[in-house]
């Protein structure tokens, strides 16, 4: 006996089976997607702690070949600058700029962050590592800004006139309550490079 094969009925069954399988997989993906947001909620911007308590920025003329180094030191007297990029959890040289050397950007900019405010004195210096053929003096704009109540500690222009010259931009003290001692800001010279 020959049995007839009903292809129309089989096609309907396989189509229904494929549709049901697709809907089940799609539903599972949607549920997993929703659960990821419920398990790991996205932080609101105001809940994300900012990494830097005090930002130290140094800029000099765009396109200049001068190699100027920003140096800083905290209460532990460990220098941070070129070659010594971080001092534990407190200070970090975030960007080192060597003028035109190995630099595709004409912008000349270095910055250091102070992430933990330990009580004591902080020192910020500039060092003219080399003019590399550009004229001296070179003006360097320095800005030291703290979060919240600290505000602007220093903002101004420093002139570097001699090769290998080191200048103290600012010295300031943070108290035990992580506040700036207002009358502590001065620029009495203290070398940081000699301590490296």
N, C-alpha and C positions, 0 to 999 in steps of 0.2 A: 504494500500500500504506500502510496505517495502522499505525503502530507504537504499541504500548501503552506507556504511561508507568507505571513501577513506583514509586509515591510512597513506599511503605514502605521499600524498599531505599535510596532517596536520603535519607530522613530518618535512617536509621541511620548512613549515611556522614557526613552533616553533623554529627550529634551526636558521633560519635567524633572528628571533626576539631576541633570546638569544645572538647571535653574535653582533647584533646592540646595544643591551643594554650593553654588556660588553665593546664594543668600546667607547660608550658614557661615561660610568663611568671611564674607564681608561683615556680617554682624559681629563675629569674633574680633576682627580687626578694629572695628569701631569701639567695642567694649574695652579692649586693651588700650587704645588711644586715650579714652576718657579716664581710665584708671591711672594712667601715668601722671595725669594732672592732679588727681585726688591724692595719690601717694606722695608725690613730690610737688607741692604747690610752688608756683613761681613767686619769688620774693618781690615785694614792691620796692621801687628805687630808694625810698627813705629808710628801708630796713637793711640795705646793703652798706656795711661800714666802709668808709673811705680809708684807703691805705695810708695816706700821707697826712701827718699832723702839721709839718712845716715844709714848704717847698722853696728851694733855693735855685734861682735861674740866673744864668749869665749869657748874654748875647753880645756879639761884636759885629762890625760891618759885614754885610752880605757879600760873598765872593772874595773876602780877604783870605790871604794864605796863612795868617798868624795861627799858631797853635797855642791856645790859652787853656789852662787847666783850672778847674774849680776844685778847691780843697775844703773839707770841713772836718771838724772834730767835736766830739761830744764830751760829756763829763768823764768818760773812761780814758780820755787822752789817747785814743786809737785813731790815727789819721785815715781819712777816706778820700780818695782821689784816683788819678790815673794809676793803674796797676794794683791798687788796693780798693776794689770797687764796693765792698760792703763791710760793715762793722756789726756783725751779728744781726740782731733784729732791729737795731736803731737807725743807723745811717746807711744810705745806699747811693752810689753814683749811678744814676739811671741812664744818662746819655753822655758819652765822651765825644767831643768833636775835635778833629785834628786840622782844622782849616780846610785846605784843598787836598790834603793827603788822604787817599782812599775814601773820598767822599763825593758822591754823585750830586749832592744837594749844595746849592750855593749858600744856604742858611748856616750860620755859625751859632751854635746853641748848645749849652751844657746845662744839665740840671741834676740836683741831688735832693733826695727826700729824707726827711727825718720822720720815721714811722712810730717810734715810741718816745714819748717825752719823759726822759729821766731827769730828775732834778740836778741842776748844776749848770756850768758854763758851756756854751757852744761858741765855736769860732769858725768864721767863714773867710777863706783867703782866695786870692787869685794868683796864678803863677804864669808868667809869660815864658813858655817853654822854648819857643823860637818864632822869630818874625818871618822866616823863610822868604826873604827878599822883599817883603812889603815894608812900607815906611813906618817909622815910629814917631810919635807915640800912637798907640791904638786905644780908642775909647771902648770901654766894656760897660754895658748896662747890667746892673745887678739888682735883682728884686728878691727879697726874702719875705714870704707871706705865710702866716699861720692860719689854721682853721678857727672859725668861731670868734671868740673874744680876743684872740691874740692879734689878728689883723696884720697889717703891714709893719714889719719890723725894720726893714730898710728898703729904700728904693732910690737909686741914684747911678751916676756915671763915674767910673774909675778910669783914670788914664794910666796906662802902662807904658813906660818910656824906655826901659832897658831890657836887653835879653837876659833871661833867667831871673828877672825881678819877681819877688813875692810881696804881695800887699795884703794887709789885713783889712777886709771890707767891713766886717762887723763882729763884735763879741756881745753876747747877751746871755742872760741867766733865766732859767726856768725854775720856779719854786716847787715845793712838795705837792702843791695842789694843781700842778701842770699849767700854771699861769706864768705869763711873762712878767718879770720884775722890770717895771717901766724905766727906772733910773739906772738899769744895769747896761744899757746899750752904749757902746763906745767902739772905737777902732784902734786902740793901742796895739801896736805891732806885736805879734807873736808868731813865730815861724811854725808851720805845720810840717813842711817838707823835711825839715831837719830831724823830725821824730820818726820818719818812716823806716 
